[in-house]
Amino acid sequence: MRGGFRYNPYRRNRWRQLAARTVRPLLLLLLGFTITHFFVLRTYTVPDNALSPQLQRGDVVLVSLVNQEVVSDQIILLFPPYTEPHRISSRLRVLLQRPAASLFGRTPYPAYRHLPVLRRVAAVAGQHVASRDFPDDGHAEPPSGFPLAPDWAGFTVPDDSVAVSSGGGYLDSRHYGPVDLERVRGTVRWRIWPPDRIERLTPGIAP
């Protein structure tokens, strides 16, 4: 038909080929990013000033998720003993209870119960820690609903555990004791933001 639409199967095949060439690399890129983020290396935005002045709120750090040999003075990303990092139900509960709290006036599930934190290693297995090993800035006031009250005393770190410290009165091993190495998510290697403070973070540099 002159001047009308004429079906062209080759044009359709070209679109399919173009889509395949575009979508496949994007899927592979997404898969690679996901594997890297969860198993190799991830970014983490510092949420507070627990390790100030070395790390400040809003800084972005690179966390290595492999080769997690923890040493004293190292900054680590960990799930404190009061968190539920391996339970998907706790994360869903947070997401669902926030709108429920707004609509029905209920108390939402505390978000801190499933969030990892940055802390500095004060001692490793076999070492003894005392008050002198922690910043002299008092104790933190536990968040509402926090299950462990501050009851500080020195202790010897048991096997497969570490003691962690913080500044500014934030919660650390003074409040919840030693942390099992299974709760260590990774070790902090670099600060990559802001640009004027890019720095490799190595053990031995106190905050």
C-alpha positions in Angstrom: 0.0 0.0 0.0 1.6 3.2 -1.1 1.8 5.9 1.6 0.5 3.5 4.3 2.2 1.6 7.1 4.1 -1.5 6.0 5.2 -4.1 8.5 9.0 -4.5 8.5 10.2 -7.6 10.5 13.8 -6.5 10.2 13.1 -3.3 12.0 11.5 -5.2 14.9 14.5 -7.5 15.1 16.8 -4.5 15.2 14.8 -3.1 18.2 15.1 -6.5 19.9 18.8 -6.6 19.3 19.2 -3.0 20.6 17.2 -3.8 23.7 19.2 -7.0 24.3 22.5 -5.1 23.9 21.3 -2.4 26.3 19.5 -4.4 29.0 22.0 -7.2 29.4 24.9 -5.0 30.4 22.7 -3.1 32.8 21.6 -6.3 34.4 25.2 -7.5 34.7 26.2 -4.1 36.1 23.4 -4.3 38.7 24.3 -7.8 39.6 28.0 -6.9 40.0 27.1 -3.9 42.2 24.8 -6.0 44.4 27.4 -8.7 44.9 30.1 -6.1 45.7 27.9 -4.2 48.1 26.8 -7.2 50.1 29.9 -9.3 50.0 33.0 -7.3 49.1 33.0 -3.5 49.6 30.2 -1.1 50.6 29.8 2.6 51.4 28.4 3.7 54.7 27.3 7.2 55.7 28.4 8.1 59.2 25.1 8.8 61.1 26.5 10.5 64.3 29.6 11.9 66.0 30.5 8.8 68.0 34.1 8.8 66.5 34.5 12.6 66.2 36.7 14.4 65.2 38.2 11.7 62.9 34.8 10.7 61.6 31.9 13.2 61.6 28.2 13.0 60.8 27.7 12.9 57.1 31.1 11.5 56.2 31.1 8.6 53.7 33.4 5.7 54.3 34.4 2.5 52.4 33.9 -0.7 54.4 35.7 -3.9 53.5 33.5 -6.9 54.0 36.3 -9.4 53.4 39.5 -10.2 55.2 38.1 -9.1 58.5 41.1 -9.5 60.8 40.3 -7.1 63.6 43.0 -5.4 65.5 43.1 -2.8 68.3 42.3 0.8 67.3 40.6 -0.3 64.1 37.3 1.2 63.1 34.7 -1.4 62.4 31.1 -1.6 61.3 29.1 -3.9 63.6 25.7 -4.9 64.9 25.7 -4.3 68.7 24.3 -7.1 70.9 20.9 -5.3 71.2 20.2 -5.5 67.4 18.5 -8.1 65.4 20.6 -8.0 62.2 19.7 -11.4 60.8 15.9 -11.2 61.2 14.0 -9.8 58.2 10.9 -9.6 60.3 12.5 -6.8 62.4 13.2 -4.7 59.3 9.6 -5.3 58.0 8.3 -4.4 61.4 10.1 -1.0 61.3 8.7 -0.2 57.8 5.1 -1.2 58.7 4.9 0.2 62.2 6.0 3.7 61.2 2.8 4.5 59.2 0.8 2.6 61.8 2.2 4.8 64.5 1.2 7.9 62.6 -2.3 6.7 61.9 -3.2 5.0 65.2 -0.8 6.8 67.7 1.2 3.6 68.4 4.8 3.6 69.5 6.9 2.5 66.5 9.5 -0.3 66.7 12.8 1.3 67.6 14.9 1.7 64.4 18.2 1.4 66.3 17.3 -2.3 67.0 18.4 -3.3 63.5 21.0 -0.7 62.4 24.8 -1.3 62.3 27.1 1.3 64.0 30.7 2.4 63.7 32.9 1.8 66.7 36.7 1.7 67.5 38.2 -1.6 68.7 39.4 -1.0 72.3 40.7 -4.5 72.9 40.7 -8.0 71.2 40.4 -11.5 72.7 42.5 -12.0 75.7 43.1 -8.3 76.5 41.8 -6.6 79.6 39.8 -3.4 79.3 39.2 -0.8 82.0 37.8 2.7 82.2 41.1 4.2 81.1 40.7 2.5 77.7 37.6 4.6 76.9 37.2 8.3 76.4 36.5 10.2 79.6 33.2 11.7 78.6 30.7 10.0 80.8 28.1 7.4 79.9 25.4 7.7 77.2 21.8 7.8 78.1 20.2 4.7 76.5 17.5 5.3 73.9 13.9 4.8 74.9 13.3 1.1 75.3 17.0 0.2 75.4 17.2 -3.3 77.1 20.7 -2.9 78.7 21.4 -0.3 81.4 24.9 1.1 81.8 26.8 -1.0 84.4 30.5 -0.4 83.6 33.2 -2.6 85.0 36.5 -3.7 83.5 36.6 -7.2 81.9 38.8 -9.5 79.9 37.7 -9.9 76.3 36.6 -13.5 75.7 37.6 -15.6 72.6 36.1 -14.6 69.3 35.0 -11.2 70.6 36.1 -7.6 70.8 35.5 -4.6 73.1 34.5 -1.4 71.3 34.6 2.2 72.3 33.2 5.5 71.2 33.3 9.2 72.1 30.6 11.7 73.0 28.9 9.4 75.4 27.6 7.0 72.7 26.8 3.4 73.6 29.7 1.0 73.5 31.2 -2.0 75.4 30.8 0.0 78.7 27.1 -0.6 78.3 26.7 -3.9 76.4 30.0 -5.7 77.1 32.1 -7.5 74.5 30.8 -8.0 71.0 31.0 -11.4 69.2 33.0 -11.3 66.0 30.0 -12.7 64.1 28.4 -9.3 64.6 31.3 -7.5 62.9 30.1 -6.6 59.4 33.3 -5.1 58.1 36.4 -2.9 58.6 36.6 0.7 57.6 39.3 1.4 55.1 38.8 4.8 53.5 36.9 8.0 54.0 35.8 9.1 50.5 33.6 12.1 51.4 33.9 15.0 51.7 36.5 15.5 48.9 38.8 17.7 51.0 39.0 15.0 53.7 39.6 11.9 51.6 41.9 9.7 53.7 42.9 6.1 54.3 41.9 5.1 57.8 44.4 2.9 59.5 44.6 1.5 63.1 46.5 3.6 65.6 44.9 7.0 64.8 42.8 7.9 67.8 39.7 10.1 67.4 
